[in-house]
Amino acid sequence: MESAGGKTFLFSGYRLDLRRGSLSASDCEIALRPKSFEVLRYLVENSGRLVPKDELISTVWPNVTVADEALARCVSDVRSALNDNDQSIIKTIPRRGYLFTATVALEGISRDSVTAAPIGIAIRPAPPFSLVVLPFVSLSGDPAHNYLADVITEGLTSFLSRIRDAFVIARSTALTYKGKTVDARLVGRELGVRYVLEGSEQRSGNRIRVSAQLIDVETGAHLWADRFDADYVDLLQAQDEIVTRLARALQIELTALESARIPPDTAEGHGAEDLALAGEAIYLRYGPSRRESEPGFQLCERALAIDPNNVRALGILAEKTTMRVTGMQSIDRDADIRRSEELVTRALAADPNSYYAHHAKARLLVAQKRAEEALIEAERSLRLNPGYIPSYLVLCQANLMLGLPKNAIEHARKVKRLSPPDPYLYVFHTQEGLAHLMLGEDDLALACLRQAVANNPEFPAASGYLVAALALAGKVPEAREQLAHYLSLPDSRIKTVEGWRRMAYSEHPAYLALRERIYNGLQQAGMTVQ
């Protein structure tokens, strides 16, 4: 992009005036050191393009030798000035450079021509996954309770910015619309985003009612909406659960919406990222163990054929392979683990800060019988994206591997509160069922495993565990019917008790005792021993 000389740029509620050499927001000037200003200027002038570090250094410090630390300090200054702590405006691309992701507009030459809501000449269309979370409205009628709406707004802004490739307008900018009646389409155009999220909360006693809707800036259409009630004793816990539930649902919906924007396949084909995004939309919609997910995995394979280091595709395919091991359906356990290890290694090398990559590594560590390390990786994934529900599965599995069934139950139940309609719900019903079996609470185990199979009748692991639980509860005729169903499943590969025995992935005494109960149940139901 060519330099704009003395023009003024508008982005994310900020105004960069090159003629005056100033950065401002809401008519308040923001101080920047000269070199930091030049770094910001160059990134804005090259918005949407990855700018290598060497290029930035040679431009800002011509004919001078400086260390990378000088550039890093300037970028840090700029981020501080823009309240960009979550890197939603300036993204660091590890070992490569920086990417200015905010949508930029050019202000008219005459300052007098700019209205209170500046209308610029768009340099490029709103980027994918771009949105603003408008301040949630409190309907409680008590100004003292407004803080809850603010907490939801802040939490959602933070959580959604963790989604891979998301561009979320900073909370400080969104707050300028607080208390105002606004047109979501105009706000979206001013800020250069594709989507606007707005919502409200209302408290009554120990109950909170939350409503949210996602609006398409281009058409004004309401693309998604949710309303739910949350009961609480601990308000902080309620806040976390509200934000996580909304963030998880929005990640699934936004991924599907962005995938739908990709033009139909052509003879020339699509790029790796388009294919991986389309695959992710299917994967998030159905989870890793449904037949409907298979086209998503195929799209990810096509993405890797174009770009072997596509993190989205690597993480999704690693989980597919690992799931065969932890889901009791691997014909060649060692080969599946080697394949997962290769994919995970490449994903982490491509992006060490990817929650996808760390989640995939956590799943691999479970398959490798390394429970303590798996817990660390799962917690790291959740720190990178607190709304990424699949990482809670590792917390359940690793705790069972360590003989801590009550912890597994706690995590499984938390997910059911956080994301009641989640596509992964069947695996959490399964994990809770196994935990109850470990505790000898067979009736509760049976209820959970029935829910798992009802939620996903094609998931072999849940179906097999239900066979065992029915037999252990003395319901042998029903167990035999369920065994026939299990053996008929297209993805049911392990059809003997000895095959199930080889799938164990922990040596902890409590885990091994649980496994023996499962083997006994399978045998009582009539599964072939060898």
Helices and strands as residue ranges (DSSP letters): E 8-11, E 14-17, E 22-25, E 28-30, H 34-45, E 50-52, H 53-60, H 68-81, E 90-93, E 97-100, E 105-106, G 111-113, E 121-122, E 130-133, E 137-138, G 143-145, H 146-161, E 167-168, H 171-174, G 175-177, H 184-191, E 195-204, E 207-216, E 222-231, H 235-260, H 272-286, G 291-293, H 294-306, H 311-326, H 333-350, H 355-367, H 371-384, H 390-401, H 405-418, H 425-439, H 442-455, H 460-472, H 476-488, H 497-502, H 509-525
